């Protein structure tokens, strides 16, 4: 083993990892003698040591040995030495490159267990919901045997691994658990509970969107990603304004280590392929369209100087008290500046701007029922551009044209910046070395290639290149026929669903039975790929389909006789029908064959009409074919051609890396601002819940030279919560507008490159100015809207809130004299009738 490892690392690294593996192995004889209960006690003792301050590195070997023994007992799988090495690489916060079939899922259990001992939580990130559930049930047996709680997140749901939830088929799970999800072992729980677990499986989208949603909520009890200071989540009673002002506020909702350690499976897919598109929470702002129409009519009846003043120098409009009273009468509202009416204030302000500062045929024109902005410097019409922050809708409402709905971005973050929030991240994949530079530059992650348990003996045949796609597909069908007759299983990889269906049609016409996989149904996909190793099986899959599931010779459950027939036929043969833009995707497809020292082979079939060859070097190769007057059905098999294809892929990889880097440079600017705003948001909400909001209000009022003598000395807890939520609503409103402004800025600075200005430098400078304005606007509006909350009647607010609640479906059956569905009562305890409560 030592000699074999030296081909992968230098002597120094080999000695370090080998020593640790030997220490892990030394624990094995004693651990085998322990009963299951004693193994659990051993795990609890280790957990106490780590919680009391012992560094994780000092208990690494014992922790890994415990996991290996628990796995042997529960799964019947004993970690290979190289899997332990892969786990050590993950623990050190690196990427381990392990070939397909080397057991990355099992290798991750040891570092996950070790890092979960501190109680700070470990997140294991999968590429889809199916794998999150499968791994929770499959690997959950190991963690459960060692006393750890394991959960998983899927879209709109969360589950805990619970072997006692229902009587599951344990023997069947041990055999089929690698691809089949045994739902009976999952107990539904809340998302908040899922995040309190020691180990949590989920997709990058679920983790990322939970982070964004947590930073949109107005109630700390609804934050799910927090590691609570006590495991019990407190009931959210603020929603109903029923908090007892005498009760003591709870501690901070979030520990600084809420995002502790993430192990990312298929790390290249998540951190590179999916990093091009940021995670965005947005919604069509259809309701605002109607409000702008209402406020266009309202502002039309307001008089300048009498109801509002216009500052043309600073291009601002301010409504006075008389104007506010007039607006409140027109829209039948008692208090325009109450917390729940904050958005209405925004609609009013934008409508006033549209009326007083924006004039037809000057700042804009109306053509064919559309408001088109006029460039004030050139006089040209700017087709397709729109004013941000709702101003364009206000102008449309003023002019009586169709008010278009706009998607408002409420929160966004790139995959790169989300995973940078963790204290430590690690990853595993079969193909990382080709992207090692990007991993290091963007994430500061080093890549270590972990050797296979058995030497790789797969034969990688040279590419076969044809003149046309039709000739290529015909050749593929003939190759499938030839190998299938020998009993060899065949996996055909395609780059798209379209090509997937074309190949399927060719095979159907040739009368070759086959299975089709195109990543539309993850669980069905797992079952199909698990049987792709049967004698003569033909499976057509998109390159990404079925990742995470092993192709076992003879199918699953394994059949020894069938498996031997497959070996004798030459093992799994992989056919690539087109080269992907990234070399590592091709390597992933090849890696399907030759797992754990099995025989196998692979070959790519290309045509001069494929996009890659057509764009890069197609003419040169085409001329070569014509010189030799080669017929369509005769391929070129040349290492020179394969080298040209490889160089083309490297060029495209470089271009895509630059695009992702460019995206990240711009998002880094936003990320700094987002981090500060989210921190401020949390501090204000916590101050409200702890009844410590007064100092924050004092600071805002002092900054604007306001008199502090009107502030009450002591606040009720309920009023403190109300003020905190109001401040956060104001901050959110300006943050949403700020996101829109930054998006518009990003589009505009790219044009400045023509004037020899560096776009990113311009973006940083102007984004900073916009951020300063955001803070100024936030404090200015806070000053105007906070003071009334110190005088508001809380009992009246209770009543108003009750009437804002959404009635349940059964409320439709109530008679007018029945007790109201909300449970409201008079002071003497009598229930309120429906007609006197929500039926009014």
CORPEDA-V115280 format. One record per backbone hydrogen bond with DSSP energy under -0.5 kcal/mol. CO is the residue of the C=O (numbers start at 1). NH is the residue of the N-H. E is the energy in kcal/mol with one decimal. If there is no record, write none. Layout:
co=CO nh=NH e=E
co=CO nh=NH e=E
This chain:
co=1 nh=5 e=-2.3
co=2 nh=6 e=-1.4
co=4 nh=7 e=-1.2
co=5 nh=8 e=-2.3
co=5 nh=9 e=-1.9
co=10 nh=14 e=-2.2
co=11 nh=15 e=-2.6
co=12 nh=16 e=-1.9
co=13 nh=17 e=-2.5
co=14 nh=18 e=-2.8
co=15 nh=19 e=-2.3
co=16 nh=20 e=-1.5
co=17 nh=21 e=-2.3
co=18 nh=22 e=-2.3
co=19 nh=23 e=-1.9
co=20 nh=24 e=-2.3
co=21 nh=25 e=-2.5
co=22 nh=26 e=-1.6
co=23 nh=27 e=-0.9
co=24 nh=27 e=-0.9
co=24 nh=28 e=-0.6
co=25 nh=28 e=-0.8
co=25 nh=29 e=-0.5
co=27 nh=31 e=-2.1
co=28 nh=32 e=-2.2
co=29 nh=33 e=-0.8
co=30 nh=33 e=-0.6
co=30 nh=34 e=-0.6
co=31 nh=34 e=-1.0
co=35 nh=39 e=-2.3
co=36 nh=40 e=-2.0
co=37 nh=41 e=-2.0
co=38 nh=42 e=-2.2
co=39 nh=43 e=-1.8
co=40 nh=44 e=-2.2
co=41 nh=45 e=-2.3
co=42 nh=46 e=-1.8
co=43 nh=47 e=-2.1
co=44 nh=48 e=-2.0
co=45 nh=49 e=-1.8
co=46 nh=50 e=-2.0
co=47 nh=51 e=-2.5
co=48 nh=52 e=-1.8
co=49 nh=54 e=-2.2
co=50 nh=53 e=-1.6
co=55 nh=58 e=-1.0
co=55 nh=59 e=-0.6
co=56 nh=59 e=-1.1
co=57 nh=60 e=-0.7
co=59 nh=63 e=-2.7
co=60 nh=64 e=-2.8
co=61 nh=65 e=-2.0
co=62 nh=66 e=-2.1
co=63 nh=67 e=-2.1
co=64 nh=68 e=-2.4
co=65 nh=69 e=-2.2
co=66 nh=70 e=-2.6
co=67 nh=71 e=-2.5
co=68 nh=72 e=-2.2
co=69 nh=73 e=-1.9
co=70 nh=74 e=-2.4
co=71 nh=75 e=-2.3
co=71 nh=76 e=-1.2
co=71 nh=77 e=-1.2
co=77 nh=79 e=-0.5
co=80 nh=84 e=-1.7
co=81 nh=85 e=-2.0
co=82 nh=86 e=-2.3
co=83 nh=87 e=-2.1
co=84 nh=88 e=-2.0
co=85 nh=89 e=-2.2
co=86 nh=90 e=-1.9
co=87 nh=91 e=-2.3
co=88 nh=92 e=-1.6
co=89 nh=94 e=-1.4
co=90 nh=93 e=-2.0
co=94 nh=96 e=-0.5
co=94 nh=427 e=-1.6
co=95 nh=97 e=-0.6
co=95 nh=448 e=-3.0
co=96 nh=98 e=-0.8
co=96 nh=429 e=-1.6
co=97 nh=450 e=-2.0
co=99 nh=102 e=-1.9
co=103 nh=107 e=-2.3
co=104 nh=108 e=-1.9
co=106 nh=109 e=-1.2
co=106 nh=110 e=-0.6
co=107 nh=110 e=-0.6
co=107 nh=111 e=-0.7
co=108 nh=112 e=-1.9
co=109 nh=113 e=-2.5
co=110 nh=114 e=-2.4
co=111 nh=115 e=-2.4
co=112 nh=116 e=-1.2
co=113 nh=117 e=-0.8
co=114 nh=117 e=-0.8
co=116 nh=119 e=-1.6
co=121 nh=261 e=-0.6
co=122 nh=124 e=-0.5
co=122 nh=200 e=-2.6
co=123 nh=125 e=-0.6
co=123 nh=263 e=-2.6
co=124 nh=126 e=-0.5
co=124 nh=202 e=-1.9
co=125 nh=265 e=-2.9
co=126 nh=204 e=-0.8
co=128 nh=132 e=-1.6
co=129 nh=133 e=-2.4
co=130 nh=134 e=-2.8
co=131 nh=135 e=-2.7
co=132 nh=136 e=-1.5
co=133 nh=137 e=-2.0
co=134 nh=138 e=-2.9
co=135 nh=139 e=-2.1
co=135 nh=140 e=-0.6
co=136 nh=140 e=-0.6
co=137 nh=141 e=-0.5
co=138 nh=141 e=-0.6
co=139 nh=142 e=-1.2
co=139 nh=143 e=-1.3
co=140 nh=144 e=-2.7
co=141 nh=145 e=-1.8
co=142 nh=146 e=-1.0
co=143 nh=146 e=-0.6
co=143 nh=148 e=-2.7
co=144 nh=147 e=-1.5
co=149 nh=198 e=-1.0
co=149 nh=199 e=-1.9
co=150 nh=161 e=-2.5
co=151 nh=201 e=-2.5
co=152 nh=159 e=-2.4
co=154 nh=157 e=-2.0
co=157 nh=154 e=-2.4
co=158 nh=189 e=-2.3
co=159 nh=152 e=-2.5
co=160 nh=187 e=-2.6
co=162 nh=165 e=-1.8
co=166 nh=168 e=-1.0
co=168 nh=170 e=-1.3
co=169 nh=173 e=-2.1
co=170 nh=174 e=-2.0
co=171 nh=175 e=-1.2
co=172 nh=176 e=-3.0
co=173 nh=177 e=-2.3
co=176 nh=179 e=-2.1
co=176 nh=180 e=-2.6
co=180 nh=182 e=-0.6
co=181 nh=183 e=-1.2
co=182 nh=185 e=-1.9
co=183 nh=186 e=-2.3
co=184 nh=166 e=-0.5
co=185 nh=162 e=-2.9
co=186 nh=188 e=-0.5
co=187 nh=160 e=-2.5
co=189 nh=158 e=-0.5
co=190 nh=194 e=-1.8
co=191 nh=195 e=-1.7
co=192 nh=196 e=-0.6
co=193 nh=196 e=-1.0
co=193 nh=197 e=-0.5
co=194 nh=197 e=-1.1
co=198 nh=122 e=-1.7
co=199 nh=151 e=-2.3
co=200 nh=124 e=-3.0
co=201 nh=153 e=-2.5
co=202 nh=126 e=-2.3
co=203 nh=207 e=-2.1
co=204 nh=208 e=-2.6
co=205 nh=209 e=-2.9
co=206 nh=210 e=-1.9
co=207 nh=211 e=-1.8
co=208 nh=212 e=-1.8
co=209 nh=213 e=-2.9
co=210 nh=214 e=-2.5
co=211 nh=215 e=-1.1
co=213 nh=216 e=-1.9
co=213 nh=217 e=-0.9
co=219 nh=222 e=-2.0
co=220 nh=223 e=-1.4
co=222 nh=224 e=-0.5
co=226 nh=228 e=-0.9
co=235 nh=237 e=-1.2
co=237 nh=240 e=-0.9
co=237 nh=242 e=-1.7
co=238 nh=241 e=-1.8
co=243 nh=245 e=-0.7
co=244 nh=247 e=-1.9
co=255 nh=258 e=-1.3
co=258 nh=260 e=-0.7
co=259 nh=423 e=-1.6
co=260 nh=424 e=-1.4
co=261 nh=123 e=-2.7
co=262 nh=264 e=-0.6
co=262 nh=426 e=-2.4
co=263 nh=125 e=-2.7
co=263 nh=265 e=-0.7
co=264 nh=267 e=-0.6
co=264 nh=428 e=-2.2
co=266 nh=269 e=-0.7
co=266 nh=270 e=-1.8
co=267 nh=271 e=-2.7
co=268 nh=272 e=-1.2
co=268 nh=273 e=-1.8
co=269 nh=274 e=-1.7
co=272 nh=275 e=-0.6
co=273 nh=276 e=-0.6
co=274 nh=277 e=-0.8
co=276 nh=278 e=-0.5
co=278 nh=280 e=-0.5
co=279 nh=413 e=-2.2
co=280 nh=282 e=-0.6
co=281 nh=410 e=-2.9
co=281 nh=411 e=-1.4
co=283 nh=408 e=-2.3
co=284 nh=286 e=-1.2
co=285 nh=289 e=-0.8
co=286 nh=289 e=-0.6
co=286 nh=290 e=-0.8
co=287 nh=290 e=-0.5
co=287 nh=291 e=-1.5
co=288 nh=292 e=-2.6
co=289 nh=293 e=-1.4
co=290 nh=294 e=-1.9
co=291 nh=295 e=-2.9
co=292 nh=296 e=-1.7
co=293 nh=297 e=-1.3
co=294 nh=298 e=-1.9
co=295 nh=299 e=-2.8
co=296 nh=300 e=-1.1
co=297 nh=301 e=-0.7
co=298 nh=301 e=-1.3
co=299 nh=302 e=-1.2
co=303 nh=307 e=-3.0
co=303 nh=308 e=-1.0
co=304 nh=306 e=-2.0
co=307 nh=320 e=-2.3
co=308 nh=305 e=-3.1
co=309 nh=318 e=-2.5
co=310 nh=312 e=-0.8
co=311 nh=315 e=-0.6
co=311 nh=316 e=-2.1
co=316 nh=311 e=-3.0
co=318 nh=309 e=-2.7
co=320 nh=324 e=-2.4
co=321 nh=325 e=-2.4
co=322 nh=326 e=-2.0
co=323 nh=327 e=-2.4
co=324 nh=328 e=-2.7
co=325 nh=329 e=-1.9
co=326 nh=330 e=-2.0
co=327 nh=331 e=-2.2
co=328 nh=333 e=-2.7
co=329 nh=332 e=-0.6
co=335 nh=338 e=-1.4
co=338 nh=341 e=-1.9
co=339 nh=342 e=-1.4
co=341 nh=344 e=-0.6
co=341 nh=345 e=-1.4
co=342 nh=346 e=-1.4
co=343 nh=347 e=-2.3
co=344 nh=348 e=-2.4
co=345 nh=349 e=-2.5
co=346 nh=350 e=-2.4
co=347 nh=351 e=-2.2
co=348 nh=352 e=-2.3
co=349 nh=353 e=-2.1
co=350 nh=354 e=-2.4
co=351 nh=355 e=-1.8
co=352 nh=356 e=-3.0
co=353 nh=357 e=-2.8
co=353 nh=358 e=-1.0
co=357 nh=359 e=-0.6
co=359 nh=362 e=-1.6
co=359 nh=363 e=-1.8
co=359 nh=364 e=-1.1
co=363 nh=374 e=-2.4
co=364 nh=361 e=-2.9
co=364 nh=362 e=-0.7
co=365 nh=367 e=-0.5
co=365 nh=372 e=-3.1
co=367 nh=370 e=-1.4
co=370 nh=367 e=-2.3
co=370 nh=372 e=-0.6
co=372 nh=365 e=-2.5
co=373 nh=382 e=-3.2
co=375 nh=379 e=-2.8
co=380 nh=375 e=-3.3
co=381 nh=383 e=-1.1
co=382 nh=373 e=-0.6
co=382 nh=385 e=-1.4
co=387 nh=392 e=-0.6
co=388 nh=391 e=-1.5
co=390 nh=394 e=-1.9
co=391 nh=395 e=-2.2
co=392 nh=396 e=-2.4
co=393 nh=397 e=-2.6
co=394 nh=398 e=-2.1
co=395 nh=399 e=-2.1
co=396 nh=400 e=-0.7
co=396 nh=401 e=-1.8
co=397 nh=400 e=-0.6
co=402 nh=404 e=-0.8
co=406 nh=285 e=-2.7
co=406 nh=408 e=-0.6
co=407 nh=409 e=-0.5
co=408 nh=283 e=-1.4
co=408 nh=410 e=-0.6
co=411 nh=281 e=-3.1
co=413 nh=279 e=-3.1
co=414 nh=418 e=-2.0
co=415 nh=419 e=-2.2
co=416 nh=420 e=-1.1
co=418 nh=421 e=-1.7
co=419 nh=422 e=-0.9
co=424 nh=262 e=-1.9
co=426 nh=264 e=-2.9
co=427 nh=96 e=-2.6
co=428 nh=266 e=-1.1
co=428 nh=267 e=-1.6
co=429 nh=98 e=-2.2
co=432 nh=435 e=-1.6
co=433 nh=436 e=-1.5
co=435 nh=439 e=-2.1
co=436 nh=440 e=-2.1
co=437 nh=441 e=-2.7
co=438 nh=442 e=-2.6
co=438 nh=443 e=-0.6
co=439 nh=443 e=-1.5
co=439 nh=445 e=-1.9
co=440 nh=444 e=-1.1
co=444 nh=446 e=-0.5
co=446 nh=95 e=-3.0
co=448 nh=97 e=-2.7
co=448 nh=450 e=-0.7
co=458 nh=460 e=-0.6
co=459 nh=461 e=-0.8
co=459 nh=602 e=-2.2
co=463 nh=465 e=-0.6
co=464 nh=606 e=-3.0
co=465 nh=636 e=-2.0
co=466 nh=608 e=-2.1
co=468 nh=472 e=-1.8
co=469 nh=473 e=-2.9
co=470 nh=474 e=-2.2
co=471 nh=475 e=-2.1
co=472 nh=476 e=-2.3
co=473 nh=477 e=-2.2
co=474 nh=478 e=-2.1
co=475 nh=479 e=-2.3
co=476 nh=480 e=-2.4
co=477 nh=481 e=-2.4
co=478 nh=482 e=-2.3
co=479 nh=483 e=-2.3
co=480 nh=484 e=-2.5
co=481 nh=485 e=-1.9
co=482 nh=486 e=-0.7
co=483 nh=488 e=-2.0
co=484 nh=487 e=-1.5
co=487 nh=536 e=-1.2
co=489 nh=573 e=-2.4
co=490 nh=492 e=-0.5
co=490 nh=539 e=-2.4
co=491 nh=493 e=-0.5
co=491 nh=575 e=-2.9
co=492 nh=541 e=-3.2
co=493 nh=577 e=-2.5
co=494 nh=543 e=-2.3
co=496 nh=500 e=-1.8
co=497 nh=501 e=-2.0
co=498 nh=502 e=-1.8
co=499 nh=503 e=-2.5
co=500 nh=504 e=-1.8
co=501 nh=505 e=-1.8
co=502 nh=506 e=-2.0
co=503 nh=507 e=-2.4
co=504 nh=508 e=-2.3
co=505 nh=509 e=-2.3
co=506 nh=510 e=-1.5
co=507 nh=512 e=-2.7
co=508 nh=511 e=-1.3
co=511 nh=513 e=-0.7
co=515 nh=540 e=-3.1
co=517 nh=542 e=-1.2
co=521 nh=525 e=-2.5
co=522 nh=526 e=-1.9
co=523 nh=527 e=-1.8
co=524 nh=528 e=-2.3
co=525 nh=529 e=-2.4
co=526 nh=530 e=-1.6
co=527 nh=531 e=-0.8
co=528 nh=531 e=-1.0
co=529 nh=532 e=-1.1
co=530 nh=552 e=-0.6
co=531 nh=534 e=-1.4
co=533 nh=554 e=-2.6
co=534 nh=537 e=-2.0
co=537 nh=490 e=-3.2
co=538 nh=515 e=-2.3
co=539 nh=492 e=-3.2
co=539 nh=541 e=-0.6
co=540 nh=517 e=-3.4
co=541 nh=494 e=-2.0
co=542 nh=545 e=-1.5
co=544 nh=547 e=-1.3
co=546 nh=549 e=-1.5
co=550 nh=552 e=-0.8
co=552 nh=555 e=-2.2
co=559 nh=563 e=-2.9
co=560 nh=564 e=-2.0
co=561 nh=565 e=-1.8
co=562 nh=566 e=-2.0
co=563 nh=567 e=-2.1
co=564 nh=568 e=-2.4
co=565 nh=569 e=-1.6
co=566 nh=570 e=-0.6
co=566 nh=571 e=-2.9
co=567 nh=570 e=-1.2
co=572 nh=574 e=-0.5
co=572 nh=601 e=-2.0
co=573 nh=491 e=-2.4
co=574 nh=576 e=-0.5
co=574 nh=603 e=-2.1
co=575 nh=493 e=-3.1
co=575 nh=577 e=-0.6
co=576 nh=605 e=-3.4
co=582 nh=585 e=-0.9
co=582 nh=586 e=-1.1
co=583 nh=587 e=-2.3
co=584 nh=588 e=-2.0
co=585 nh=589 e=-1.7
co=586 nh=590 e=-2.5
co=587 nh=591 e=-2.4
co=589 nh=592 e=-1.5
co=590 nh=593 e=-2.1
co=594 nh=597 e=-0.8
co=595 nh=598 e=-2.1
co=599 nh=572 e=-0.7
co=599 nh=594 e=-0.6
co=600 nh=459 e=-2.3
co=601 nh=574 e=-2.5
co=602 nh=461 e=-2.9
co=603 nh=576 e=-2.5
co=604 nh=464 e=-2.7
co=604 nh=606 e=-0.5
co=606 nh=466 e=-2.6
co=607 nh=610 e=-1.8
co=610 nh=614 e=-2.7
co=611 nh=615 e=-2.3
co=612 nh=616 e=-2.2
co=613 nh=618 e=-0.9
co=615 nh=617 e=-0.7
co=617 nh=621 e=-1.6
co=618 nh=622 e=-2.5
co=619 nh=623 e=-2.8
co=620 nh=624 e=-1.5
co=621 nh=625 e=-1.9
co=622 nh=626 e=-2.1
co=623 nh=627 e=-2.3
co=624 nh=628 e=-1.6
co=625 nh=630 e=-2.3
co=626 nh=629 e=-0.6
co=631 nh=634 e=-1.6
co=632 nh=467 e=-0.7
co=633 nh=635 e=-0.6
co=635 nh=637 e=-0.5
co=636 nh=465 e=-2.0
co=636 nh=638 e=-0.5
co=638 nh=642 e=-2.0
co=639 nh=643 e=-2.0
co=640 nh=644 e=-1.7
co=641 nh=645 e=-2.2
co=642 nh=646 e=-2.2
co=643 nh=647 e=-2.2
co=644 nh=648 e=-1.9
co=645 nh=649 e=-2.2
co=646 nh=650 e=-1.9
co=647 nh=651 e=-1.9
co=648 nh=652 e=-2.1
co=649 nh=653 e=-2.7
co=650 nh=654 e=-2.1
co=651 nh=655 e=-2.1
co=652 nh=656 e=-2.7
co=653 nh=657 e=-2.3
co=654 nh=658 e=-2.1
co=655 nh=659 e=-2.0
co=656 nh=660 e=-2.3
co=657 nh=661 e=-2.6
co=658 nh=662 e=-2.4
co=659 nh=663 e=-2.2
co=660 nh=664 e=-2.2
co=661 nh=665 e=-2.4
co=662 nh=666 e=-1.6
co=663 nh=667 e=-2.2
co=664 nh=668 e=-2.3
co=665 nh=669 e=-0.8
co=666 nh=669 e=-0.6
co=666 nh=670 e=-1.4
co=667 nh=671 e=-3.1
co=668 nh=672 e=-1.7
co=669 nh=673 e=-1.3
co=670 nh=674 e=-3.2
co=671 nh=675 e=-2.6
co=672 nh=676 e=-1.7
co=673 nh=677 e=-2.7
co=674 nh=678 e=-2.9
co=675 nh=679 e=-1.8
co=676 nh=680 e=-2.6
co=677 nh=681 e=-2.7
co=678 nh=682 e=-2.1
co=679 nh=683 e=-2.4
co=680 nh=684 e=-2.4
co=681 nh=685 e=-2.1
co=682 nh=686 e=-2.6
co=683 nh=687 e=-2.5
co=684 nh=688 e=-2.2
co=685 nh=689 e=-2.1
co=686 nh=690 e=-1.9
co=687 nh=692 e=-3.7
co=688 nh=691 e=-1.0
co=693 nh=697 e=-2.1
co=694 nh=698 e=-2.7
co=695 nh=699 e=-2.2
co=696 nh=700 e=-1.8
co=697 nh=701 e=-2.5
co=698 nh=702 e=-2.8
co=699 nh=703 e=-2.2
co=700 nh=704 e=-0.8
co=701 nh=704 e=-0.6
co=701 nh=706 e=-2.7
co=702 nh=705 e=-2.1
co=708 nh=711 e=-1.4
co=716 nh=720 e=-2.2
co=717 nh=721 e=-2.5
co=718 nh=722 e=-2.1
co=719 nh=723 e=-2.5
co=720 nh=724 e=-2.4
co=721 nh=725 e=-2.5
co=722 nh=726 e=-2.0
co=723 nh=727 e=-2.5
co=724 nh=728 e=-1.9
co=725 nh=729 e=-2.3
co=726 nh=730 e=-2.1
co=727 nh=731 e=-2.3
co=728 nh=732 e=-2.9
co=729 nh=733 e=-2.3
co=730 nh=734 e=-2.0
co=731 nh=735 e=-2.2
co=732 nh=736 e=-2.6
co=733 nh=737 e=-1.6
co=734 nh=738 e=-2.2
co=735 nh=739 e=-2.4
co=736 nh=740 e=-1.6
co=737 nh=741 e=-2.2
co=738 nh=742 e=-2.6
co=739 nh=743 e=-1.9
co=740 nh=744 e=-2.1
co=741 nh=745 e=-2.4
co=742 nh=746 e=-2.5
co=743 nh=747 e=-1.6
co=744 nh=748 e=-1.8
co=745 nh=749 e=-2.6
co=746 nh=750 e=-1.0
co=748 nh=751 e=-0.8
co=748 nh=752 e=-0.6
co=749 nh=752 e=-0.7
co=750 nh=753 e=-1.0
co=751 nh=754 e=-1.7
co=752 nh=755 e=-1.3
co=752 nh=757 e=-1.8
co=753 nh=756 e=-1.6
co=757 nh=759 e=-0.6
co=758 nh=762 e=-2.3
co=759 nh=763 e=-2.5
co=760 nh=764 e=-2.4
co=761 nh=765 e=-2.2
co=762 nh=766 e=-2.5
co=763 nh=767 e=-2.6
co=764 nh=768 e=-1.8
co=765 nh=769 e=-1.5
co=766 nh=770 e=-2.5
co=767 nh=771 e=-2.1
co=768 nh=772 e=-2.1
co=769 nh=773 e=-2.0
co=770 nh=774 e=-2.2
co=771 nh=775 e=-2.0
co=772 nh=776 e=-2.1
co=773 nh=777 e=-3.0
co=774 nh=778 e=-2.4
co=775 nh=779 e=-2.3
co=776 nh=780 e=-2.4
co=777 nh=781 e=-2.5
co=778 nh=782 e=-2.1
co=779 nh=783 e=-2.4
co=780 nh=784 e=-1.4
co=781 nh=785 e=-2.0
co=782 nh=786 e=-2.3
co=783 nh=787 e=-0.6
co=786 nh=789 e=-1.6
co=786 nh=790 e=-0.6
co=787 nh=790 e=-1.6
co=787 nh=791 e=-0.5
co=788 nh=791 e=-1.0
co=788 nh=792 e=-0.8
co=792 nh=794 e=-0.7
co=793 nh=797 e=-1.7
co=794 nh=798 e=-2.0
co=795 nh=799 e=-1.7
co=796 nh=800 e=-2.5
co=797 nh=801 e=-2.5
co=798 nh=802 e=-2.3
co=799 nh=803 e=-1.7
co=800 nh=804 e=-0.6
co=801 nh=804 e=-1.0
co=801 nh=805 e=-0.6
co=802 nh=805 e=-1.1
co=808 nh=811 e=-1.7
co=809 nh=812 e=-1.5
co=810 nh=813 e=-1.4
co=811 nh=814 e=-1.2
co=815 nh=818 e=-1.3
co=816 nh=835 e=-2.3
co=818 nh=834 e=-3.3
co=820 nh=823 e=-1.5
co=824 nh=832 e=-2.6
co=826 nh=829 e=-1.9
co=830 nh=826 e=-3.3
co=832 nh=820 e=-2.8
co=833 nh=836 e=-0.9
co=833 nh=837 e=-0.6
co=834 nh=837 e=-1.0
co=834 nh=839 e=-3.0
co=837 nh=840 e=-1.3
